[in-house]
Amino acid sequence: SVDSLMKMVDHVLVLSKPDWAPTRSAYQEIDVAQLCRDVWSEVGDSLRNGPQFVLKTKGESGRFLGDRVYLRLLLSNLLQNAAKYGGRGETIEVILDFEPDWLTIRVRDQGIGIPETELETVFEPFQRASNAQDIGGSGLGLAVVAAAVKGLDGKIEVSSREGEGTCIT
């Protein structure tokens, strides 16, 4: 409970800073595949009989020039959500697509999905899908992900079908 409360406070603090963005001088070369495995190791340790983690890479480079803190924060929230809403025994698939000047990250689960009418608000703070009310959460995770993506000069998209799963790109 304390860990959950501390995580929520951290998320509120992140979202309360309108100028929250890394400086280019803080960028470093990151082995994104290894970072994904490390984050999943942390997320997966808290799960019993949880989903299977599958990591796929495309492209020639396995490295990304960016801010490690932002990247870890967004991966952690995406993987936690996928594990929480993805269903036990299902698969969470992470696809890293490396292009010369761009990295695309897709996190796909096979869980409860998000109702189509609620997709537009999913990245707003404190918004939770109507079909997720019985699952614990604060509604801050995807808002933090969106803020981290914006801070990294990226863009974020969601596709989902209720009862079939969600893919955040």
Salt bridges, closest charged atoms under 4 A:
GLU29 OE2 - ARG63 NE 3.46
GLU42 OE2 - ARG72 NH1 3.02
GLU93 OE2 - LYS56 NZ 2.68
GLU93 OE1 - ARG108 NH1 2.89
ASP153 OD2 - ARG24 NH2 2.36
GLU164 OE1 - ARG161 NE 3.45
